[in-house]
Each structure stands twice: as C-alpha cells, then as structure tokens.
Amino acid sequence: MKGYEAIGPYGRKIFDETHIRHLSAMGESERKKYTRDQVKRVKANNDERVIEVYFKNGDLFKYTPKRTWH
C-alpha cells in the first residue's frame, strides 16, 4: 500500500495493531471492504497524531496511538 514505508516503524505498528482491531469490530461482509488489499494509501498526520488510512471505496479512517479509530 502506498505510504506504508514512509510512516516509519512506530506508524506501521499503530497501523498494524489498529487495523486488526478495526477489522475485528466488523461483520464478515463489511470486513471484506476494509482488508489490507483494500487500503489505497496511508499517511501520518503529525498535527492530529493519527495515521490516516484511505480505502479504495473512498472511506477515510484515522487510527490513533491508543489503537482506536474515527
């Protein structure tokens, strides 16, 4: 996915751990829309202290250091 290497080791850890939690909160059919292969790009937003996760379907989620998302 685009941007994954650029977010650094800490950003990748936040993404990886939060993404697993995010998927586990969804039903099976919904989960298919948000798997790793559906991630268009990720970007660190240092001002908000989040990892922005852009999906191919146009959705954006912000993953936080507390392993939550909004």
LOPADO-994912 format. One record per residue (C-alpha): residue number from 1; residue in three letters; x, y, z. Coordinates in nm, 3 decimals, decimal comma. Example, Ala and Ser with C-alpha at 12.3 -4.5 7.8 and 13.67 -1.06 7.14 Angstrom:
% residues 2
+-----+--------+---------+---------+---------+
! num ! residu !       u !       v !       w !
+-----+--------+---------+---------+---------+
!   1 !    ALA !   1,230 !  -0,450 !   0,780 !
!   2 !    SER !   1,367 !  -0,106 !   0,714 !
+-----+--------+---------+---------+---------+
//
This chain:
% residues 70
+-----+--------+---------+---------+---------+
! num ! residu !       u !       v !       w !
+-----+--------+---------+---------+---------+
!   1 !    MET !   0,000 !   0,000 !   0,000 !
!   2 !    LYS !   0,118 !   0,347 !  -0,080 !
!   3 !    GLY !   0,282 !   0,535 !   0,209 !
!   4 !    TYR !   0,331 !   0,237 !   0,442 !
!   5 !    GLU !   0,710 !   0,258 !   0,443 !
!   6 !    ALA !   0,700 !   0,638 !   0,482 !
!   7 !    ILE !   0,510 !   0,631 !   0,813 !
!   8 !    GLY !   0,807 !   0,474 !   0,992 !
!   9 !    PRO !   0,824 !   0,184 !   1,238 !
!  10 !    TYR !   0,603 !   0,348 !   1,503 !
!  11 !    GLY !   0,340 !   0,445 !   1,246 !
!  12 !    ARG !   0,344 !   0,094 !   1,099 !
!  13 !    LYS !   0,295 !  -0,054 !   1,446 !
!  14 !    ILE !  -0,004 !   0,176 !   1,509 !
!  15 !    PHE !  -0,150 !   0,089 !   1,169 !
!  16 !    ASP !  -0,098 !  -0,287 !   1,201 !
!  17 !    GLU !  -0,238 !  -0,319 !   1,554 !
!  18 !    THR !  -0,530 !  -0,081 !   1,499 !
!  19 !    HIS !  -0,623 !  -0,234 !   1,165 !
!  20 !    ILE !  -0,658 !  -0,577 !   1,328 !
!  21 !    ARG !  -0,885 !  -0,429 !   1,597 !
!  22 !    HIS !  -1,082 !  -0,234 !   1,337 !
!  23 !    LEU !  -1,150 !  -0,544 !   1,128 !
!  24 !    SER !  -1,248 !  -0,748 !   1,432 !
!  25 !    ALA !  -1,519 !  -0,492 !   1,512 !
!  26 !    MET !  -1,691 !  -0,554 !   1,176 !
!  27 !    GLY !  -1,915 !  -0,826 !   1,044 !
!  28 !    GLU !  -1,779 !  -1,063 !   0,782 !
!  29 !    SER !  -1,934 !  -0,893 !   0,478 !
!  30 !    GLU !  -1,827 !  -0,545 !   0,592 !
!  31 !    ARG !  -1,475 !  -0,666 !   0,672 !
!  32 !    LYS !  -1,413 !  -0,754 !   0,306 !
!  33 !    LYS !  -1,427 !  -0,383 !   0,216 !
!  34 !    TYR !  -1,150 !  -0,295 !   0,462 !
!  35 !    THR !  -0,883 !  -0,564 !   0,430 !
!  36 !    ARG !  -0,522 !  -0,459 !   0,371 !
!  37 !    ASP !  -0,555 !  -0,508 !  -0,002 !
!  38 !    GLN !  -0,838 !  -0,252 !   0,002 !
!  39 !    VAL !  -0,617 !   0,019 !   0,155 !
!  40 !    LYS !  -0,531 !   0,277 !  -0,110 !
!  41 !    ARG !  -0,274 !   0,464 !   0,098 !
!  42 !    VAL !  -0,171 !   0,558 !   0,450 !
!  43 !    LYS !  -0,032 !   0,887 !   0,569 !
!  44 !    ALA !   0,097 !   1,018 !   0,901 !
!  45 !    ASN !  -0,083 !   1,329 !   1,021 !
!  46 !    ASN !   0,151 !   1,460 !   1,290 !
!  47 !    ASP !  -0,066 !   1,761 !   1,373 !
!  48 !    GLU !  -0,353 !   1,534 !   1,481 !
!  49 !    ARG !  -0,122 !   1,250 !   1,593 !
!  50 !    VAL !  -0,303 !   0,993 !   1,377 !
!  51 !    ILE !  -0,240 !   0,765 !   1,082 !
!  52 !    GLU !  -0,484 !   0,848 !   0,804 !
!  53 !    VAL !  -0,600 !   0,533 !   0,625 !
!  54 !    TYR !  -0,758 !   0,587 !   0,283 !
!  55 !    PHE !  -0,954 !   0,296 !   0,139 !
!  56 !    LYS !  -1,028 !   0,224 !  -0,227 !
!  57 !    ASN !  -1,401 !   0,273 !  -0,162 !
!  58 !    GLY !  -1,334 !   0,637 !  -0,065 !
!  59 !    ASP !  -1,361 !   0,594 !   0,312 !
!  60 !    LEU !  -1,107 !   0,755 !   0,544 !
!  61 !    PHE !  -1,036 !   0,640 !   0,897 !
!  62 !    LYS !  -0,792 !   0,796 !   1,138 !
!  63 !    TYR !  -0,602 !   0,545 !   1,353 !
!  64 !    THR !  -0,479 !   0,676 !   1,688 !
!  65 !    PRO !  -0,188 !   0,574 !   1,914 !
!  66 !    LYS !  -0,449 !   0,433 !   2,156 !
!  67 !    ARG !  -0,543 !   0,181 !   1,882 !
!  68 !    THR !  -0,880 !   0,343 !   1,822 !
!  69 !    TRP !  -1,021 !   0,490 !   1,503 !
!  70 !    HIS !  -1,266 !   0,752 !   1,391 !
+-----+--------+---------+---------+---------+
//
